[in-house]
Amino acid sequence: MRAFITGATGWIGSAVVDELLSAGHQVVGLARSEEAERVLTAKGAAALLGDLDDLGALRRGAARADAVIHLANKHDWGDQAGSNRTERAAVEALGDALAGTDRPFMVAAALSGLVEGRPATEADASPAFGPDSNRGGGENLALDYVAKGVRTVIMRFAPSVHGRHDWGFVNFLTAAARERGVSGYIGDGSTAWSAVHRADTARLVRLGMERAPAGTRLHAVAEEAVTTKEMAEAIGRSLALPVVSVAAENAGAHFGFVGGFFASTMTATSDATRRLLSWEPSGPTLIEDIDAGAYTAA
């Protein structure tokens, strides 16, 4: 298949590109710069210059593809409303280009904010509807295209998609530990995140593109719950720093913007995903990655 990928040079996207190419698929990645174009072509992929605001480029890329994998997101913390609008417009442009084709439309989504008091399952619908909701309600908008002849598949990624050179949440927690001289967790450290290794995530994206039915929600989750205290203890070991509890009211000052996420439990199961696609995660656990120096080695 010829797959058009947004976010193709990002943390998850670059692994997906490698996974698809190794499986014999062709890849065209959306490239925001000439440097991104060089990275893609060096791997054997093609590149289409543009970004999420270039709706014409999105439509062209989707129209020429056998499958679309939408991984990019603006993540402008200073203009969340603008990011939400951009995401919704991008999903709409890609979906419109695929309407009536029955081609796969893989759309990245988050696991946070789905349910309270229990791990989220694939059966839990996103509560975000409309342009002013989280990520512009892109998950539900993408699913609307099933009725328009598109094989939409939602990919919900664990809060920690980990591995060497990860620049996500755990990287920020490690940076805070370096800066403060202690590895902290909030309160009693019982809040927890789901986690998955980057390579397992890329494999799931490929399997979903190849085989998942229209309207499917996939959960890229290998570990249902890793407590924040366990994370802090592993970071402390990797940096040879003491581990301390941080009061909730001091979390923002201690951890920075990531403090709000660290204080929240974001967990999910992946039982349905595993059964549907025979996906069995095999990569290191989050704690194993931290202990092995994934966030501290040069």
Buried (B, 14 or more C-beta within 10 A) or exposed (E): BEBBBBBBBBBBBBBBBBBBBEEEBBBBBBBBEEEBBEBBEEBEBBBBEBBBEBBEBBBBBBBEBBBBBBBBBBEEEEEEEEBBBBBBBBBBBBBBBBBEBEBBBBBBBBBBBBBEEEBBBBEBEBEBBEBEBBBBBBBBBBBBBBEEEBBBBBBBBBBBBBBEEBEBBBBBBBBBBEEBEBBBBBBEBEBBBBBBBBBBBBBBBBBBBBEBEBBBBBBBBBBBBBBBBBBBBBBBBBBEBEBBBBEEEEBEEBBBEBBEBBBBBBBBBBEBBBEBBEBEBEBBBBBEBBBBEBBBEE
